[in-house]
Amino acid sequence: MQDNEIVGLYLNRDEKAIEQSQKKYGRYLAKIAYNILRDTEDCKECVNEAYLAAWNSIPPHKPEVLRTYLVMLVRRICVKRAEKKYCQKRFGGAYAVSLSELEECISDNDRVDEDMELSQLVEAINVYLRGIPEEARSLFIGRYYYMDSLKKAAAYCGMSEAKAKSMLYRTRRRLREHLIKEGYIL
């Protein structure tokens, strides 16, 4: 079933929308959730919460790309759960390590929560990513978007962990410089 047909089911409040979303994107969403949480049960719950969030938000929202919309929902839910989980246990985990590497590039400022500023920040990061070599972009996206471990991201990019770590460091440093040049105070 095509995305626009599934979105149509959501808009018509047809429960088959969730079933079709699960059939088409369930494994993909579970992988992303697992990369953040590293707990199978938490992943299942977060993916189900994402389906519920989609059900509750479509309408009024009508996503252009359902996959991206569902990924955004599941990531947001997983991040909240991970923050709560890791704060309670004071446990770093792969997610916390991954985000701590990006702290130097993106500030945790309340004003970034405004949609307009957030979309401008996303566009500035996308412009930067489009301008770097494919290998560095794939590594960066794997590590920070899909939350893959350094070892796993290095493996699918066909490089050693040491090279990947070095490349990520240089990529983050250049991203920081790019964002400062764009007017972001870090």
Wavefront OBJ file of the C-alpha trace (Angstrom):
o trace
v 0.000 0.000 0.000
v 1.319 3.463 -0.890
v 1.970 6.123 1.741
v -0.730 8.447 0.438
v -3.266 5.610 0.749
v -2.179 4.929 4.341
v -2.395 8.648 5.166
v -5.877 8.585 3.627
v -6.815 5.806 6.042
v -5.593 7.938 8.949
v -7.545 10.921 7.654
v -10.677 8.755 7.393
v -10.040 7.452 10.930
v -9.792 3.879 9.631
v -7.969 1.593 12.079
v -6.382 -0.226 9.148
v -4.016 2.756 8.951
v -2.085 1.516 11.964
v -2.060 -2.054 10.650
v -0.730 -0.899 7.270
v 1.841 1.394 8.898
v 3.050 -1.490 11.014
v 3.201 -3.820 8.026
v 5.163 -1.354 5.909
v 7.420 0.347 8.489
v 7.296 -1.751 11.665
v 10.720 -3.385 11.319
v 12.362 -0.126 10.268
v 10.905 1.781 13.230
v 11.883 -1.030 15.607
v 15.488 -0.843 14.374
v 15.645 2.891 14.996
v 14.062 2.477 18.431
v 16.482 -0.316 19.318
v 19.472 1.786 18.280
v 18.400 4.423 20.776
v 17.119 2.304 23.664
v 18.877 -1.072 23.327
v 15.902 -2.762 24.977
v 13.466 -4.858 22.956
v 10.437 -4.322 25.207
v 10.967 -0.563 25.400
v 11.302 -0.517 21.612
v 7.994 -2.284 21.089
v 6.261 0.125 23.453
v 7.793 3.185 21.786
v 6.859 2.022 18.296
v 3.283 1.407 19.459
v 3.249 4.853 21.078
v 4.405 6.302 17.753
v 1.467 4.669 15.963
v -0.865 6.137 18.579
v 0.775 9.550 18.188
v 0.286 9.302 14.413
v -3.355 8.341 14.947
v -3.860 11.339 17.231
v -2.004 13.825 15.020
v -3.314 12.835 11.558
v -5.514 14.895 11.105
v -4.883 17.820 11.521
v -1.390 17.091 10.177
v -1.111 15.499 6.767
v 2.456 14.278 6.347
v 3.967 14.410 2.876
v 6.260 11.457 3.609
v 4.732 8.995 6.066
v 7.999 7.168 6.736
v 9.744 10.384 7.786
v 6.799 11.379 9.951
v 6.716 8.025 11.733
v 10.499 8.081 12.229
v 10.243 11.558 13.750
v 7.538 10.360 16.142
v 9.351 7.190 17.199
v 12.658 9.028 17.667
v 10.997 11.711 19.787
v 9.303 9.089 21.973
v 12.489 7.026 22.303
v 14.593 10.054 23.151
v 12.200 11.044 25.930
v 12.191 7.502 27.277
v 15.989 7.253 27.044
v 16.465 10.560 28.832
v 14.154 9.461 31.613
v 15.722 6.012 31.815
v 19.326 7.176 31.718
v 18.769 10.081 34.090
v 17.206 7.778 36.641
v 20.005 5.243 36.399
v 22.728 7.791 35.680
v 23.678 5.453 32.899
v 25.345 6.781 29.756
v 24.328 4.202 27.178
v 24.971 4.388 23.456
v 22.334 7.068 22.958
v 23.850 9.356 25.583
v 27.342 8.849 24.204
v 26.149 9.642 20.700
v 24.415 12.844 21.786
v 27.282 13.933 23.986
v 29.495 13.916 20.888
v 27.129 16.403 19.235
v 26.825 18.748 22.236
v 29.653 20.929 20.986
v 27.777 21.554 17.726
v 24.224 22.155 18.888
v 23.308 24.032 22.028
v 20.520 22.872 24.310
v 18.742 26.191 24.354
v 15.002 26.504 25.053
v 14.509 28.986 22.237
v 15.471 26.284 19.686
v 12.154 24.622 20.491
v 10.326 27.181 18.399
v 9.379 25.574 15.096
v 10.766 28.283 12.851
v 14.189 28.307 14.444
v 14.279 24.536 14.547
v 13.462 24.259 10.852
v 16.188 26.818 10.071
v 18.682 24.824 12.133
v 17.680 21.615 10.367
v 18.132 23.304 6.997
v 21.559 24.653 8.010
v 22.641 21.144 9.027
v 21.230 19.679 5.792
v 23.120 22.250 3.710
v 26.308 21.312 5.516
v 25.702 17.571 5.071
v 25.004 17.980 1.345
v 28.390 19.663 0.968
v 30.543 16.959 2.546
v 31.817 13.752 0.929
v 29.379 10.819 0.731
v 31.495 8.657 3.054
v 31.529 11.290 5.822
v 27.795 11.991 5.325
v 26.867 8.293 5.556
v 28.955 7.858 8.675
v 27.506 10.987 10.302
v 23.896 10.047 9.517
v 24.399 6.463 10.649
v 25.936 7.546 13.928
v 23.717 10.494 14.828
v 20.421 9.906 13.043
v 20.126 6.133 13.226
v 22.087 6.064 16.512
v 24.260 3.184 15.350
v 27.290 2.380 17.460
v 30.637 3.668 16.260
v 31.678 0.096 15.478
v 28.562 -0.600 13.393
v 28.679 2.723 11.525
v 32.358 2.207 10.734
v 31.670 -1.330 9.511
v 28.985 -0.394 6.989
v 31.131 2.493 5.770
v 34.015 0.054 5.289
v 36.528 1.686 7.621
v 38.237 1.090 10.938
v 36.744 2.445 14.146
v 39.765 4.727 14.566
v 39.246 6.253 11.112
v 35.505 6.611 11.763
v 36.105 8.284 15.112
v 38.569 10.704 13.543
v 36.262 11.432 10.596
v 33.309 12.067 12.931
v 35.396 14.430 15.041
v 36.443 16.445 11.985
v 32.870 16.427 10.642
v 31.463 17.689 13.963
v 34.158 20.380 14.181
v 33.363 21.600 10.660
v 29.619 21.451 11.385
v 30.202 23.657 14.421
v 32.150 26.157 12.292
v 29.387 26.089 9.668
v 26.668 26.739 12.246
v 28.629 29.602 13.808
v 29.075 31.110 10.325
v 25.283 30.761 9.854
v 24.723 32.815 13.005
v 24.059 30.132 15.608
v 25.550 30.821 19.026
v 26.970 27.582 20.386
l 1 2 3 4 5 6 7 8 9 10 11 12 13 14 15 16 17 18 19 20 21 22 23 24 25 26 27 28 29 30 31 32 33 34 35 36 37 38 39 40 41 42 43 44 45 46 47 48 49 50 51 52 53 54 55 56 57 58 59 60 61 62 63 64 65 66 67 68 69 70 71 72 73 74 75 76 77 78 79 80 81 82 83 84 85 86 87 88 89 90 91 92 93 94 95 96 97 98 99 100 101 102 103 104 105 106 107 108 109 110 111 112 113 114 115 116 117 118 119 120 121 122 123 124 125 126 127 128 129 130 131 132 133 134 135 136 137 138 139 140 141 142 143 144 145 146 147 148 149 150 151 152 153 154 155 156 157 158 159 160 161 162 163 164 165 166 167 168 169 170 171 172 173 174 175 176 177 178 179 180 181 182 183 184 185 186
